Amino acid sequence: MVLIDISIQSRVVIGISAMLLLFASFLIVFISNQRKKLQYHKSLQAIHEEQQKNLREQNILLEQRVIERTAELSKQKETLQGTLEELKASQLQLIQKEKMASLGELTSGIAHEIQNPLNFVLNFSEVNTELLLEIKQRIASETLPKSFTDDINPLIDDFSANQHKILHHGKRADGIVKNMLQHSRRQTGAIELTDLNELADEYLKLSYHGFRAKHKTFICDFQTSFDGAIGRIGIIPQDIGHILVNLFNNAFYSMNEKIKIRGGDYEAKLFVSTEKKGNKAIVIVKDNGMGIAPTIADKIFQPFFTTKPTGEATGLGLSLSYDIIKAHRAELKVDSKESEYATFTMELNY
């Protein structure tokens, strides 16, 4: 009995040991599988993180390339836009030159046609004036009935006055024709690097002395402020000088007219300044003369328009100046208050 019990116990122990061994085997396999699964998931996560990292790097690289390409395209656009603006400006300049050339030919033709008959009018007017003077002298030297001289002398005086008016206006017309011819024959010189300050100062002095030669009582206090930063600028000096002379002479005339009205309680002052602003050289001419009425401010650049009395001007000065400015691809502006001041601003491009 004892041996049987031991045998049974041994079998039970062996069975339990086998079960424990089997359970341990299953547990080891299970743990191993779980570790493999965990390692697999970790590997997947690492791969996913690596892919995300690569994707982020690629996105950053693509964004950088997009920014660089956008900047490159923007630069190309700006370059093309600048080229287009230059082409448009050149086209406008060519159109303006063609207009000026056509206008010059037309003006020259008209002026030449007018010049010949106008010369006859002037010549015969001078001859008639001399003949009328001789007639008056002859009548005065002869013994004629008083009734006859009383009738004929007023007629001769009226005839002489009319002849004087014809001669006066004929000379004015002759001046206009000569200005038209000068306008049509104006040769555009070459662009030169010019000291704008010296040019303005030189023409200011020339204009002032020239005006005083005709109006000896005229005195003007002119003040200058020249910006040394302007340096030398590419312009046609003869053309710009022509504009400056017109502006200075108009200012002197306006101030001289105000002197006639105001007398001693008025002091004529002219301010001339230059300034460099960005890529522009600016010339300002300001006087404290009669100013410009608002009703005519938009007409002053029209050909043959003038506010001066008959015989004082042809009305071509500012018109020609405006045409010259347009040919230079520049601007000429005016600001004025009637009876107080007039300011002309010329903006030239470097």
C-alpha positions as CSV (number, residue, x, y, z in Angstrom):
1,M,0.0,0.0,0.0
2,V,2.8,2.3,0.9
3,L,4.5,1.6,-2.4
4,I,1.4,2.2,-4.3
5,D,0.9,5.6,-2.6
6,I,4.4,6.6,-3.4
7,S,4.0,5.7,-7.0
8,I,0.8,7.7,-7.3
9,Q,2.5,10.6,-5.6
10,S,5.4,10.4,-8.0
11,R,3.1,10.4,-10.9
12,V,1.2,13.3,-9.6
13,V,4.5,15.2,-9.0
14,I,5.6,14.3,-12.5
15,G,2.3,15.4,-13.9
16,I,2.4,18.7,-12.1
17,S,6.0,19.3,-13.1
18,A,5.1,18.6,-16.7
19,M,2.2,21.0,-16.5
20,L,4.4,23.6,-14.9
21,L,6.9,23.0,-17.6
22,L,4.3,23.3,-20.3
23,F,2.9,26.5,-18.7
24,A,6.4,27.9,-18.4
25,S,6.9,27.1,-22.1
26,F,3.7,28.8,-23.0
27,L,4.5,31.8,-20.8
28,I,8.0,32.1,-22.4
29,V,6.5,31.9,-25.9
30,F,3.8,34.4,-24.9
31,I,6.3,36.8,-23.5
32,S,8.5,36.4,-26.5
33,N,5.6,37.1,-28.8
34,Q,4.6,40.2,-26.8
35,R,8.2,41.4,-27.0
36,K,8.3,40.8,-30.7
37,K,4.9,42.7,-31.1
38,L,6.2,45.5,-28.9
39,Q,9.4,45.7,-30.9
40,Y,7.5,45.6,-34.1
41,H,5.2,48.5,-33.0
42,K,8.3,50.4,-31.9
43,S,9.9,49.8,-35.3
44,L,6.7,50.9,-37.0
45,Q,6.5,54.1,-34.8
46,A,10.2,54.8,-35.5
47,I,9.6,54.4,-39.2
48,H,6.5,56.6,-39.0
49,E,8.4,59.2,-37.1
50,E,11.2,59.0,-39.6
51,Q,8.7,59.4,-42.5
52,Q,7.1,62.4,-40.7
53,K,10.6,63.9,-40.2
54,N,11.5,63.4,-43.8
55,L,8.1,64.8,-44.9
56,R,8.6,67.9,-42.7
57,E,12.1,68.4,-44.2
58,Q,10.7,68.0,-47.7
59,N,7.9,70.5,-46.9
60,I,10.4,73.0,-45.6
61,L,12.7,72.5,-48.6
62,L,9.7,72.8,-51.0
63,E,8.5,76.0,-49.1
64,Q,12.0,77.4,-49.4
65,R,12.1,76.6,-53.1
66,V,8.7,78.2,-53.6
67,I,9.8,81.3,-51.8
68,E,13.0,81.5,-53.8
69,R,11.1,80.9,-57.1
70,T,8.5,83.5,-56.1
71,A,11.2,86.0,-55.3
72,E,12.9,85.2,-58.7
73,L,9.6,85.6,-60.5
74,S,8.9,88.8,-58.7
75,K,12.3,90.1,-59.6
76,Q,11.7,89.1,-63.2
77,K,8.3,90.8,-63.1
78,E,9.8,94.0,-61.8
79,T,12.5,93.9,-64.4
80,L,10.0,93.4,-67.2
81,Q,7.8,96.1,-65.7
82,G,10.7,98.5,-65.6
83,T,11.6,97.6,-69.2
84,L,7.9,98.1,-70.2
85,E,7.9,101.5,-68.5
86,E,11.1,102.5,-70.3
87,L,9.6,101.4,-73.6
88,K,6.5,103.3,-73.0
89,A,8.5,106.4,-72.0
90,S,10.6,106.0,-75.2
91,Q,7.5,105.6,-77.3
92,L,6.0,108.8,-75.8
93,Q,9.3,110.6,-76.4
94,L,9.4,109.4,-80.0
95,I,5.7,110.5,-80.5
96,Q,6.5,113.9,-79.0
97,K,9.5,114.3,-81.3
98,E,7.4,113.3,-84.3
99,K,4.7,115.8,-83.2
100,M,7.3,118.5,-82.8
101,A,8.8,117.7,-86.2
102,S,5.4,117.8,-87.9
103,L,4.5,121.0,-86.0
104,G,7.8,122.5,-87.0
105,E,7.3,121.7,-90.7
106,L,3.8,123.1,-90.6
107,T,4.8,126.2,-88.7
108,S,7.8,126.8,-91.0
109,G,5.5,126.5,-94.1
110,I,2.9,128.9,-92.7
111,A,5.5,131.4,-91.5
112,H,7.3,131.5,-94.8
113,E,4.0,132.0,-96.6
114,I,3.1,134.9,-94.3
115,Q,6.6,136.4,-94.3
116,N,6.5,137.6,-97.9
117,P,3.2,139.6,-97.9
118,L,4.1,140.8,-94.4
119,N,7.4,142.2,-95.7
120,F,5.4,144.2,-98.3
121,V,3.1,145.5,-95.7
122,L,5.9,146.7,-93.5
123,N,8.0,148.2,-96.3
124,F,5.1,150.1,-97.8
125,S,3.9,151.2,-94.4
126,E,7.3,152.8,-93.7
127,V,7.3,154.4,-97.2
128,N,3.7,155.7,-96.7
129,T,4.7,157.1,-93.3
130,E,7.5,159.0,-94.9
131,L,5.3,160.2,-97.8
132,L,2.7,161.5,-95.4
133,L,5.3,163.4,-93.5
134,E,6.5,164.9,-96.8
135,I,2.9,165.8,-97.8
136,K,2.4,167.6,-94.4
137,Q,5.7,169.5,-94.9
138,R,4.8,170.4,-98.4
139,I,1.3,171.7,-97.4
140,A,2.9,173.7,-94.6
141,S,5.4,175.3,-97.0
142,E,2.8,176.3,-99.6
143,T,0.3,179.1,-99.4
144,L,-3.0,177.4,-99.6
145,P,-6.5,178.5,-98.7
146,K,-7.2,178.0,-95.0
147,S,-10.4,176.2,-95.7
148,F,-8.5,173.7,-97.7
149,T,-5.8,173.1,-95.1
150,D,-8.4,172.9,-92.3
151,D,-10.1,170.1,-94.3
152,I,-7.0,168.2,-95.5
153,N,-4.8,168.3,-92.4
154,P,-7.2,166.3,-90.1
155,L,-7.5,163.7,-92.9
156,I,-3.7,163.5,-93.2
157,D,-3.4,163.2,-89.4
158,D,-6.0,160.3,-89.3
159,F,-4.3,158.7,-92.3
160,S,-0.9,159.0,-90.5
161,A,-2.3,157.6,-87.2
162,N,-3.8,154.6,-89.1
163,Q,-0.6,154.1,-90.9
164,H,1.3,154.1,-87.6
165,K,-1.1,151.4,-86.2
166,I,-0.7,149.3,-89.3
167,L,3.1,149.6,-89.0
168,H,3.0,148.8,-85.2
169,H,0.8,145.7,-85.6
170,G,2.8,144.7,-88.7
171,K,6.0,144.7,-86.7
172,R,4.2,142.6,-84.0
173,A,3.1,140.1,-86.6
174,D,6.7,140.1,-88.0
175,G,7.9,139.2,-84.5
176,I,5.4,136.4,-84.2
177,V,6.5,135.0,-87.6
178,K,10.1,135.2,-86.6
179,N,9.4,133.3,-83.4
180,M,7.5,130.7,-85.4
181,L,10.5,130.3,-87.6
182,Q,12.8,130.0,-84.6
183,H,10.4,127.5,-83.2
184,S,10.4,125.4,-86.3
185,R,14.2,125.7,-86.9
186,R,15.2,124.9,-83.3
187,Q,17.9,122.2,-83.5
188,T,17.9,119.8,-80.6
189,G,21.5,119.6,-79.3
190,A,23.2,116.7,-77.7
191,I,22.6,115.7,-74.1
192,E,25.6,116.7,-72.0
193,L,26.5,116.3,-68.3
194,T,25.8,119.8,-67.1
195,D,26.1,121.6,-63.7
196,L,22.5,122.6,-63.2
197,N,23.4,125.1,-60.5
198,E,25.9,127.0,-62.6
199,L,23.5,127.0,-65.6
200,A,20.6,128.4,-63.5
201,D,22.9,131.1,-61.9
202,E,24.4,132.1,-65.3
203,Y,21.0,132.5,-67.0
204,L,19.6,134.3,-64.0
205,K,22.2,137.0,-64.2
206,L,22.0,137.3,-68.0
207,S,18.2,137.6,-67.8
208,Y,18.3,140.2,-65.1
209,H,20.9,142.4,-66.8
210,G,19.0,142.0,-70.1
211,F,15.7,143.0,-68.6
212,R,17.3,146.0,-66.8
213,A,18.7,147.1,-70.1
214,K,15.2,147.7,-71.3
215,H,13.7,148.8,-68.0
216,K,16.4,150.8,-66.3
217,T,14.4,151.7,-63.2
218,F,13.7,148.0,-62.4
219,I,15.4,146.6,-59.3
220,C,14.9,143.1,-58.0
221,D,16.3,141.4,-55.0
222,F,16.9,137.8,-56.1
223,Q,17.9,135.1,-53.7
224,T,19.4,131.7,-54.7
225,S,19.6,128.4,-52.9
226,F,21.5,125.8,-54.9
227,D,21.7,122.2,-53.7
228,G,25.3,120.9,-54.1
229,A,24.1,117.3,-54.1
230,I,22.6,117.7,-57.6
231,G,26.0,117.5,-59.3
232,R,26.0,117.1,-63.0
233,I,22.9,116.0,-64.8
234,G,22.4,114.8,-68.4
235,I,20.4,117.5,-70.2
236,I,20.5,119.6,-73.4
237,P,21.9,122.8,-71.8
238,Q,20.7,125.2,-74.6
239,D,17.1,123.9,-74.2
240,I,17.0,124.1,-70.4
241,G,18.7,127.5,-70.6
242,H,15.9,128.6,-73.0
243,I,13.3,127.6,-70.5
244,L,15.1,129.3,-67.6
245,V,15.3,132.6,-69.6
246,N,11.6,132.5,-70.3
247,L,10.7,131.8,-66.6
248,F,13.1,134.6,-65.4
249,N,11.9,137.1,-67.9
250,N,8.2,136.4,-67.2
251,A,8.9,136.8,-63.4
252,F,10.8,140.1,-64.0
253,Y,7.9,141.4,-66.2
254,S,5.3,140.5,-63.6
255,M,7.2,142.2,-60.8
256,N,7.8,145.3,-62.9
257,E,4.1,145.5,-63.6
258,K,3.4,145.3,-59.8
259,I,6.0,148.1,-59.2
260,K,4.0,150.3,-61.6
261,I,0.8,149.7,-59.5
262,R,2.2,149.6,-56.0
263,G,5.1,152.0,-56.3
264,G,7.5,152.4,-53.4
265,D,5.7,150.2,-50.9
266,Y,6.5,147.1,-52.9
267,E,9.9,145.3,-53.2
268,A,10.4,142.9,-56.0
269,K,11.9,139.5,-54.9
270,L,12.8,136.5,-56.9
271,F,13.7,133.1,-55.3
272,V,15.6,130.5,-57.4
273,S,16.4,127.2,-55.8
274,T,17.6,123.7,-56.9
275,E,17.1,120.5,-55.0
276,K,17.9,116.8,-55.4
277,K,14.9,114.6,-54.5
278,G,15.3,110.9,-55.3
279,N,16.1,110.5,-58.9
280,K,14.9,114.0,-59.8
281,A,16.6,117.4,-60.0
282,I,14.1,120.1,-59.1
283,V,14.4,123.8,-60.1
284,I,12.0,126.3,-58.5
285,V,11.5,129.8,-59.7
286,K,9.2,131.9,-57.5
287,D,8.4,135.6,-57.8
288,N,6.2,137.9,-55.7
289,G,4.7,139.7,-58.7
290,M,1.2,139.8,-60.1
291,G,0.5,136.1,-60.0
292,I,-1.7,134.2,-62.4
293,A,-5.5,134.4,-62.4
294,P,-7.2,131.0,-61.8
295,T,-9.3,131.5,-64.9
296,I,-6.2,131.5,-67.2
297,A,-3.9,129.1,-65.2
298,D,-4.7,126.2,-67.5
299,K,-4.1,128.3,-70.7
300,I,-0.6,129.6,-70.1
301,F,1.1,126.7,-71.9
302,Q,-1.0,127.1,-75.0
303,P,0.7,128.5,-78.1
304,F,0.2,132.3,-78.7
305,F,-1.6,132.7,-75.4
306,T,-0.2,135.7,-73.4
307,T,-1.4,138.1,-70.7
308,K,0.9,140.8,-71.8
309,P,-0.3,143.8,-73.8
310,T,-0.2,143.9,-77.6
311,G,3.3,144.1,-78.9
312,E,4.9,142.9,-75.6
313,A,5.0,139.2,-76.3
314,T,4.3,136.5,-78.9
315,G,2.8,133.9,-76.6
316,L,5.3,131.3,-77.7
317,G,7.7,131.4,-74.7
318,L,5.9,129.1,-72.2
319,S,4.5,127.0,-75.0
320,L,7.9,126.2,-76.4
321,S,9.3,125.6,-72.9
322,Y,6.5,123.1,-72.3
323,D,7.3,121.3,-75.5
324,I,11.0,121.2,-74.6
325,I,10.2,119.8,-71.1
326,K,8.0,117.0,-72.6
327,A,10.8,116.1,-75.0
328,H,13.1,115.8,-72.0
329,R,10.6,113.4,-70.3
330,A,10.3,115.9,-67.5
331,E,7.6,118.1,-65.9
332,L,6.9,121.8,-65.6
333,K,4.3,122.8,-63.0
334,V,2.9,126.1,-61.9
335,D,1.4,127.2,-58.6
336,S,0.1,130.8,-58.2
337,K,-2.1,133.1,-56.2
338,E,-3.3,136.2,-58.0
339,S,-1.7,139.4,-57.0
340,E,0.7,137.6,-54.6
341,Y,3.1,135.1,-56.2
342,A,3.8,132.7,-59.0
343,T,5.9,129.5,-58.7
344,F,7.2,127.4,-61.6
345,T,8.7,124.0,-60.7
346,M,10.8,122.1,-63.3
347,E,11.4,118.5,-62.5
348,L,14.2,116.8,-64.5
349,N,15.1,113.1,-64.4
350,Y,18.6,111.8,-63.8
